């Protein structure tokens, strides 16, 4: 479990050959490029790509970098750059202030980790929940200092290494980065001996070395974790499942991942491999069929409350979210998320056929096609064969008589992200149900739809957004988070005592 956190921090979901090597003759023929070292040259190409690709630089009224100043400062800083890792961390520090959890640099991993994890109770209290067995006596104790400094001060120093939608996202994810030894290499709080020094509220001090991942097994690590005693149903490894509580006339939908059989079929349509045989694929459930079964059973048992738990859903295919909502509100009355696409050289490189389609459509309508501009993709991407196939795969409920008219409760948590976050945003902006749980780690209007880039001199790789997804409620375009109707953050006491605050609220009301 612990080592999986490490791998998830570093993985980009693309094959090696999916990365597009950046090139710009105008930049490469400049005097600065010719006179620069490899790091400076790659930085110039990166800065050019960022300014001409990311949507924030085309949005009216948004504050963003002064690229001339940034380019001068970066070029000067990289005169003394000593490694690819130093370049990567510098480039990541430029992406971090964009508040875009999808745009990031692929960081290096030397195989060494610092085996610990912390639980954040609010903004300033941090408790040790994972460490090697040698120091297990300190599990559950509050950390009073890291390398001699206040924990929040040290934790904050990792913000430049992370791409996050908001502060909640940062606090929820920072553990993964602090576990990487390479993340400490250029940290201002790094100790010369590369040890991590933790001081605790019991007065004890622990010196934790970084160790090779291959040297650790689960037997070497100990966790402080109390199973949730007030949760009526066991955890499930399924993408989605439901349980009905007849005594409370309640149906609990555990929606853990926005993936189903038709999502994998969709991947085939776009030439992506899901690695399954036809026999294996047939065993994966269809979310549309699952919903029909669930709502039919709810009607049969007289269910009055539907509880949708997406606290551990990191996203996937947003079509599944639309399918669920179609059972809660008529499709023709739903206010939908809109999007704007920024066309760029990198976008044309990754999607040459789509770029050709755009140019032809613009020419046909006597309009100028300009790189760097924001366009409504619906103008070009009219319903064609692919869209028809998609509507056949992801069938929406069209029957008003089948709509669920009872109470709907959505459980929101720190791990709710991407498409699952879009589900919560659509529910809020369409007045569907009550949101309970924690403040969101996603922004309700955000950036996404990533492009893959690689720098030619150092082969540094990363991803960058090229779309803006705008929430239905246009009066709140720049809110940084969704605030639940009923705020139920998990406190240290909840974690320590094995209490799920959302279930506690549901069972006690």
C-alpha positions in Angstrom: 0.0 0.0 0.0 2.7 2.4 1.0 4.8 1.8 -2.1 1.8 2.3 -4.4 1.7 5.9 -3.2 5.2 6.4 -4.5 4.5 4.9 -7.9 1.3 7.0 -8.3 3.3 10.2 -7.8 5.5 9.5 -10.7 3.3 7.8 -13.3 2.1 9.6 -16.3 -0.6 7.6 -18.2 1.1 7.6 -21.6 3.3 5.4 -23.6 6.9 6.5 -24.1 6.4 7.3 -27.8 3.3 9.5 -27.0 5.5 12.5 -26.0 6.0 15.3 -28.6 9.4 16.7 -28.9 9.3 20.5 -28.7 10.7 22.5 -31.5 10.4 26.2 -32.7 12.8 27.4 -35.4 12.3 31.0 -34.2 13.5 30.1 -30.7 16.3 27.8 -31.9 17.7 30.4 -34.3 17.9 33.0 -31.5 21.2 34.2 -30.1 20.1 33.2 -26.6 19.5 29.6 -27.7 22.8 29.3 -29.6 24.8 30.7 -26.7 23.0 28.8 -23.9 23.8 25.5 -22.3 21.5 22.5 -22.6 19.4 23.5 -19.7 19.0 27.1 -20.9 18.1 25.9 -24.4 15.4 23.5 -23.1 14.1 26.3 -20.8 13.6 28.6 -23.7 11.6 26.0 -25.6 9.6 25.2 -22.5 8.7 28.9 -21.8 7.7 29.3 -25.4 5.5 26.2 -25.3 3.9 27.2 -22.0 3.0 30.7 -23.2 1.5 29.5 -26.4 -0.2 26.3 -25.2 -1.7 26.7 -21.7 -5.2 28.3 -21.7 -4.5 30.7 -18.9 -2.4 32.8 -21.2 -5.4 33.4 -23.5 -8.0 34.1 -20.9 -9.2 37.6 -20.6 -9.0 39.1 -17.1 -6.8 36.3 -15.7 -3.5 37.2 -14.0 -0.5 35.2 -15.2 3.2 35.5 -15.7 5.0 38.3 -17.4 6.8 35.9 -19.7 9.5 38.3 -20.7 10.6 38.7 -17.1 10.2 34.9 -16.4 12.3 34.0 -19.4 15.1 36.4 -18.4 15.1 35.2 -14.8 15.0 31.5 -15.8 17.7 31.8 -18.4 20.0 33.5 -15.9 19.2 31.0 -13.1 20.1 28.1 -15.3 23.6 29.3 -16.0 24.6 27.4 -12.9 22.2 24.4 -13.4 24.1 21.2 -12.5 21.7 18.4 -13.3 18.5 17.4 -15.1 16.8 17.1 -11.8 17.5 20.7 -10.9 16.0 21.7 -14.3 12.9 19.6 -13.7 12.3 21.1 -10.3 12.8 24.6 -11.7 10.3 24.0 -14.5 7.8 22.5 -12.1 8.1 25.6 -9.9 6.9 27.6 -12.9 3.8 25.4 -13.4 2.8 25.2 -9.8 1.3 28.7 -9.5 -1.1 28.0 -12.3 -3.3 26.1 -9.9 -3.8 23.4 -12.5 -3.5 19.9 -11.1 -3.2 18.4 -14.6 -0.1 20.3 -15.9 3.2 19.0 -14.5 6.7 17.9 -15.1 7.6 14.2 -14.8 9.9 14.1 -11.8 12.9 11.8 -11.4 13.0 9.0 -8.9 16.3 7.5 -7.9 14.7 4.5 -6.1 15.1 6.0 -2.6 12.2 6.8 -0.4 11.7 8.3 3.1 9.2 5.7 4.6 6.8 7.9 6.5 3.3 9.4 6.2 1.5 12.2 8.1 -2.2 12.9 8.8 -3.1 16.5 8.5 -5.7 17.7 11.0 -6.5 21.2 9.8 -3.6 23.4 8.6 -1.1 23.1 11.4 -1.4 19.8 13.3 0.3 16.7 11.7 0.4 13.2 13.2 2.6 10.3 12.2 0.7 7.5 10.6 3.4 5.4 8.8 7.0 4.7 9.6 9.5 1.8 9.7 9.0 -0.6 12.6 12.1 0.6 14.3 10.4 3.8 15.2 6.8 2.5 15.5 6.5 3.7 19.1 6.0 7.2 17.7 3.0 6.3 15.6 0.0 8.4 16.5 2.1 11.2 18.0 1.9 14.8 16.8 5.0 16.1 14.9 6.3 19.3 16.5 9.3 19.8 14.1 10.8 18.5 10.9 14.6 19.1 10.5 14.3 21.6 13.4 11.5 23.7 11.8 7.7 23.9 12.3 6.1 21.2 10.2 3.8 23.5 8.2 6.8 25.6 7.3 8.7 22.6 5.9 5.6 21.2 4.2 5.0 24.5 2.5 8.4 24.3 0.9 7.2 21.5 -1.3 4.5 23.6 -2.9 6.8 24.6 -5.9 7.2 20.8 -6.7 3.5 20.2 -7.0 0.7 21.0 -9.4 -2.5 21.4 -7.4 -5.9 22.9 -8.1 -6.1 24.4 -4.6 -4.7 24.4 -1.1 -6.8 21.4 -0.1 -5.3 19.4 -3.0 -1.8 20.4 -1.9 -2.3 19.2 1.7 -3.9 16.0 0.6 -1.1 15.2 -1.8 2.1 16.5 -0.2 2.8 13.2 1.6 3.6 11.5 -1.7 6.2 14.1 -2.6 7.9 14.3 0.8 8.4 10.5 0.6 10.8 10.9 -2.4 14.4 11.4 -1.5 15.0 13.3 -4.8 12.3 15.8 -3.7 14.6 16.9 -0.9 17.7 17.3 -3.0 17.2 21.0 -3.6 14.9 21.7 -0.6 16.0 24.5 1.7 15.4 22.4 4.8 17.5 19.4 3.6 20.0 18.1 6.1 23.6 17.6 4.9 23.4 13.9 5.8 20.0 13.5 4.0 18.4 12.2 7.1 14.9 13.4 8.2 14.7 14.5 11.8 11.2 14.4 13.4 10.5 15.7 16.8 7.3 14.7 18.6 5.0 15.9 21.3 6.3 13.2 23.7 9.8 14.8 23.5 11.3 12.1 21.4 13.3 12.6 18.2 13.7 10.2 15.3 16.4 10.3 12.6 14.9 8.6 9.5 17.3 7.7 6.6 16.2 7.4 3.0 16.3 3.8 1.8 16.1 2.0 -1.5 12.6 1.0 -2.4 13.7 -2.5 -3.2 15.1 -2.8 0.3 11.6 -2.4 1.9 8.7 -4.8 2.1 5.4 -4.3 3.8 6.8 -6.3 6.8 9.3 -3.4 7.4 6.5 -0.7 7.5 4.0 -0.2 10.3 0.8 1.9 10.0 -1.3 3.6 12.6 -4.8 2.9 11.3 -8.0 2.1 13.1 -10.7 0.5 10.8 -13.9 2.5 10.6 -16.2 0.8 13.1 -19.3 2.8 12.2 -19.4 2.0 8.5 -22.2 -0.5 7.8 -20.7 -2.0 4.6 -17.3 -3.5 3.8 -15.0 -1.8 1.4 -15.3 -3.0 -2.2 -12.6 -3.3 -4.9 -15.3 -2.9 -7.6 -15.6 0.2 -9.7 -19.1 0.6 -8.4 -21.5 -1.2 -6.1 -24.6 -0.6 -4.1 -26.2 -1.7 -0.8 -29.8 -1.0 0.4 -30.6 -0.4 4.1 -34.3 -1.2 4.3 -34.6 0.1 7.9 -33.5 3.5 6.8 -35.0 3.3 3.3 -31.6 4.3 2.0 -29.5 3.1 -0.9 -25.7 3.5 -0.6 -23.9 3.8 -4.0 -20.1 3.3 -3.7 -18.8 5.0 -6.9 -15.1 4.3 -6.7 -13.9 4.8 -10.3 -15.5 6.3 -13.4 -14.7 3.2 -15.5 -16.9 0.4 -17.0 -17.0 -2.0 -19.9 -18.0 0.7 -22.3 -15.2 3.0 -21.2 -12.8 0.3 -22.2 -14.7 -0.1 -25.5 -14.3 3.7 -26.0 -10.5 3.3 -25.5 -10.5 0.8 -28.4 -12.3 3.3 -30.6 -9.5 5.8 -30.0 -6.7 3.2 -30.6 -5.8 2.8 -26.9 -5.1 -0.5 -25.4 -6.8 -1.7 -22.2 -4.9 -5.0 -22.0 -7.9 -7.2 -21.7 -9.1 -10.2 -23.7 -12.7 -10.2 -24.9 -13.5 -12.8 -22.2 -12.1 -10.5 -19.5 -13.8 -7.5 -20.9 -17.2 -9.3 -20.7 -16.7 -9.6 -17.0 -16.4 -5.8 -16.5 -19.9 -4.4 -15.6 -21.8 -1.9 -17.8 -22.6 1.2 -15.6 -25.7 2.0 -17.6 -27.1 -1.5 -16.9 -25.9 -1.3 -13.3 -27.9 2.0 -12.8 -31.1 0.4 -14.3 -30.8 -2.5 -11.9 -30.1 -0.2 -8.9 -32.9 2.2 -9.5 -35.3 -0.6 -10.2 -34.4 -2.3 -6.9 -34.7 1.1 -5.1 -38.3 1.5 -6.4 -39.1 -2.1 -5.4 -37.9 -1.6 -1.8 -39.3 1.9 -1.4 -36.0 3.7 -1.0 -36.3 7.4 0.0 -32.7 8.4 0.1 -29.8 7.8 -2.3 -26.3 8.3 -0.9 -23.5 8.6 -3.6 -20.0 8.1 -2.1 -17.3 9.5 -4.4 -14.8 10.2 -1.7 -12.2 7.8 -3.1 -13.0 8.4 -6.8 -10.1 9.9 -8.7 -12.0 10.2 -11.9 -12.0 8.5 -15.3 -14.8 8.8 -17.9 -17.2 11.7 -17.2 -19.8 10.0 -19.4 -20.6 7.7 -16.4 -21.3 10.8 -14.3 -23.7 12.1 -16.9 -25.5 8.7 -16.9 -26.0 8.8 -13.1 -27.3 12.4 -13.2 -29.8 11.5 -15.9 -31.6 9.4 -13.3 -31.8 12.4 -11.0 -32.8 15.2 -13.3 -34.2 15.3 -16.9 -31.4 15.4 -19.4 -33.0 18.3 -21.3 -33.0 20.4 -18.1 -29.4 19.8 -17.1 -27.0 22.7 -17.1 -23.8 21.3 -18.5 -20.1 22.1 -18.1 -18.8 24.0 -21.2 -15.3 24.0 -22.5 -12.9 26.1 -24.5 -9.9 24.7 -26.4 -6.7 26.5 -27.1 -5.2 25.5 -30.4 -1.4 25.5 -30.6 1.6 23.9 -32.3 1.8 21.3 -29.7 -1.9 20.5 -30.0 -1.5 20.3 -33.8 1.4 17.9 -33.4 -0.6 15.6 -31.0 -3.9 15.8 -32.9 -3.0 16.4 -36.6 -6.4 15.0 -38.0 -8.4 17.2 -35.6 -6.3 20.2 -36.5 -7.0 19.6 -40.2 -10.7 19.4 -39.4 -10.6 22.7 -37.5 -8.8 24.5 -40.4 -11.2 23.2 -43.0 -14.3 24.2 -40.9 -12.9 27.7 -40.3 -12.1 28.1 -44.0 -15.6 26.9 -45.0 -17.1 29.5 -42.7 -14.8 32.3 -43.8 -13.2 32.6 -40.4 -9.6 33.1 -39.5 -7.9 30.2 -37.7 -5.3 31.5 -35.3 -2.8 29.6 -33.2 -3.1 30.6 -29.5 -6.8 31.5 -29.6 -9.5 29.9 -27.5 -12.4 28.2 -29.4 -15.6 26.4 -28.6 -14.9 22.8 -29.6 -18.7 22.3 -30.3 -18.3 24.7 -33.3 -16.1 22.2 -35.1 -16.8 18.8 -33.5 -20.3 18.2 -34.7 -22.0 14.9 -34.1 -20.4 12.3 -36.4 -19.9 8.6 -36.4 -17.8 8.6 -33.2 -20.3 10.7 -31.3 -23.1 8.5 -32.4 -21.2 5.4 -31.2 -20.5 7.2 -27.9 -24.2 7.9 -27.4 -24.9 4.2 -28.1 -22.3 3.1 -25.6 -23.3 5.5 -22.8 -27.1 5.5 -22.8 -28.8 8.2 -20.7 -32.1 7.7 -18.9 -34.7 9.5 -21.0 -37.8 8.5 -19.0 -39.1 11.2 -16.7 -41.2 8.5 -15.0 -38.0 6.7 -14.0 -36.4 9.7 -12.3 -35.6 9.2 -8.6 -37.4 12.0 -6.7 -36.3 11.2 -3.2 -33.4 12.7 -1.2 -29.9 12.6 -2.7 -26.7 12.9 -0.6 -23.3 13.1 -2.2 -20.2 12.3 -0.1 -17.2 14.4 -1.0 -13.7 13.7 0.1 -10.1 14.8 -0.4 -9.5 12.0 -3.0 -12.5 13.1 -5.2 -11.0 14.5 -8.4 -11.2 15.0 -12.1 -14.4 13.5 -13.6 -15.7 12.7 -10.1 -15.2 16.3 -9.2 -17.1 17.3 -12.3 -20.0 15.1 -11.0 -20.1 17.1 -7.7 -19.9 20.4 -9.6 -22.8 19.5 -11.9 -24.8 18.4 -8.9 -24.2 21.7 -7.1 -24.9 23.9 -10.1 -28.0 22.0 -11.0 -29.4 21.9 -7.5 -29.3 18.2 -7.2 -29.0 16.8 -3.6 -26.9 17.8 -0.6 -23.1 17.6 -0.5 -21.5 16.4 2.8 -17.9 15.8 3.7 -14.7 17.8 3.1 -13.8 20.8 1.0 -12.9 19.7 -2.5 -9.3 19.3 -3.7 -10.5 20.2 -7.2 -11.5 23.5 -8.6 -15.1 23.5 -10.0 -13.9 25.3 -13.2 -10.5 23.9 -14.1 -8.0 23.0 -16.8 -7.5 19.6 -18.4 -7.3 17.5 -21.6 -3.5 17.0 -21.5 -0.8 17.3 -24.2 2.5 15.4 -23.8 5.8 17.2 -24.3 9.5 16.4 -24.3 12.5 18.7 -24.3 15.1 17.8 -27.0 18.3 18.4 -25.1 17.7 16.9 -21.6 14.7 14.7 -22.7 12.7 16.1 -19.7 9.0 15.2 -20.1 5.7 16.5 -18.9 2.1 17.2 -19.6 0.1 20.4 -20.1 -3.6 21.3 -20.2 -5.0 22.8 -23.4 -8.7 23.1 -22.4 -10.7 25.1 -19.9 -13.7 23.4 -18.3 -16.2 26.0 -17.1 -18.8 25.1 -14.5 -22.5 25.6 -15.4 -22.9 28.5 -12.9 -21.1 31.2 -14.8 -21.4 33.6 -11.9 -18.8 31.6 -10.0 -16.1 31.0 -12.6 -13.0 31.2 -10.4 -14.0 29.6 -7.1 -11.1 27.5 -6.0 -13.2 24.7 -4.3 -16.6 23.3 -3.7 -17.6 23.8 -0.1 -20.0 21.1 1.1 -23.5 22.0 2.3 -22.6 20.2 5.5 -18.9 20.3 6.3 -17.6 17.1 7.9 -13.8 17.1 7.9 -12.1 14.0 9.3 -10.3 15.1 12.4 -7.4 13.3 14.1 -9.8 12.1 16.7 -12.0 10.6 14.0 -9.0 8.9 12.3 -7.6 7.7 15.7 -10.9 6.3 16.9 -12.0 4.7 13.6 -15.0 7.0 13.1 -16.3 8.0 9.6 -17.8 11.5 10.1 -20.0 11.2 7.1 -21.5 7.9 8.2 -21.9 9.2 11.7 -23.9 12.2 10.4 -26.1 9.9 8.3 -26.8 7.4 11.0 -27.5 10.0 13.7 -29.8 12.3 11.8 
